[in-house]
Amino acid sequence: MKLVLASDHGGINLRTEIGNLLSEMGVDFDDMGCDCEDSVDYPDYGIPAAEKVANGDYDLGILICGTGIGMTIAANKVKGIRCALVHDVFSAKMTKAHNNANVIAMGERVIGPGLAREIVKAWLEAEFEGGRHENRIGKIAEYENK
């Protein structure tokens, strides 16, 4: 598994924490920044990261901004991306199990580093259940391909 990690200025600290977790877990990942505390635009980081997941350069992505909302909206504009905004462990598990989310987003101003680590672990360890959920994801893909 190879993962891409990105944030805007509002998610730098949490991105660093998640990068440390991924290293501890032995997950292969690349960090696409940003590396500044000056205000930047979340689409400039979220969209390129999502594109890399969509085109197969990476299996999964984690995006972080102040609330996670902007990154979620931006990532979901990329065809083939199913990005879920997650701020609790149950949602993280379910978005993989039922939606096979290939990207998650979180907000540094919403959750702390301990919870963020638990969320990422839960999401990475969860497995897609397939079955009836596969049909639902197929409907989304079919709509995207119109």
SULTANOR-V301144 format. One record per residue. N is the residue number from 1. RES is the residue in one small letter. PSI is psi in radians with two decimals (NA if undefined). Layout:
N_RES_PSI, N_RES_PSI
//
This chain:
1_m_2.37, 2_k_2.34, 3_l_2.59, 4_v_2.45, 5_l_2.33, 6_a_2.72, 7_s_2.91, 8_d_-2.94, 9_h_-0.49, 10_g_-0.07, 11_g_0.22, 12_i_-0.83, 13_n_-0.75, 14_l_-0.62, 15_r_-0.70, 16_t_-0.77, 17_e_-0.76, 18_i_-0.65, 19_g_-0.74, 20_n_-0.76, 21_l_-0.83, 22_l_-0.71, 23_s_-0.78, 24_e_-0.64, 25_m_-0.13, 26_g_0.42, 27_v_2.25, 28_d_2.12, 29_f_2.78, 30_d_2.46, 31_d_2.05, 32_m_0.27, 33_g_-3.01, 34_c_2.84, 35_d_0.66, 36_c_2.77, 37_e_-0.07, 38_d_2.63, 39_s_2.25, 40_v_2.97, 41_d_2.14, 42_y_-0.60, 43_p_-0.47, 44_d_-0.31, 45_y_-0.70, 46_g_-0.75, 47_i_-0.85, 48_p_-0.65, 49_a_-0.77, 50_a_-0.68, 51_e_-0.65, 52_k_-0.55, 53_v_-0.79, 54_a_-0.63, 55_n_0.06, 56_g_0.05, 57_d_-0.55, 58_y_2.66, 59_d_-0.66, 60_l_2.85, 61_g_2.63, 62_i_2.19, 63_l_2.46, 64_i_2.31, 65_c_-2.87, 66_g_-0.82, 67_t_-0.33, 68_g_-0.27, 69_i_-0.86, 70_g_-0.78, 71_m_-0.69, 72_t_-0.84, 73_i_-0.82, 74_a_-0.83, 75_a_-0.67, 76_n_-0.09, 77_k_-0.24, 78_v_2.15, 79_k_2.28, 80_g_-0.08, 81_i_2.34, 82_r_1.57, 83_c_2.25, 84_a_2.38, 85_l_2.08, 86_v_2.29, 87_h_0.26, 88_d_2.76, 89_v_-0.73, 90_f_-0.81, 91_s_-0.65, 92_a_-0.78, 93_k_-0.81, 94_m_-0.58, 95_t_-0.43, 96_k_-0.82, 97_a_-0.71, 98_h_-0.54, 99_n_-0.15, 100_n_0.79, 101_a_2.25, 102_n_-0.08, 103_v_2.47, 104_i_2.70, 105_a_2.57, 106_m_2.80, 107_g_2.12, 108_e_-0.52, 109_r_-0.03, 110_v_-0.72, 111_i_2.77, 112_g_3.02, 113_p_-0.62, 114_g_-0.83, 115_l_-0.69, 116_a_-0.72, 117_r_-0.76, 118_e_-0.71, 119_i_-0.84, 120_v_-0.78, 121_k_-0.82, 122_a_-0.77, 123_w_-0.78, 124_l_-0.56, 125_e_-0.33, 126_a_2.71, 127_e_2.52, 128_f_2.29, 129_e_-0.32, 130_g_-2.46, 131_g_-2.30, 132_r_-0.45, 133_h_-0.55, 134_e_-0.74, 135_n_-0.73, 136_r_-0.75, 137_i_-0.64, 138_g_-0.66, 139_k_-0.64, 140_i_-0.81, 141_a_-0.71, 142_e_-0.75, 143_y_-0.75, 144_e_-0.54, 145_n_0.09, 146_k_NA
//
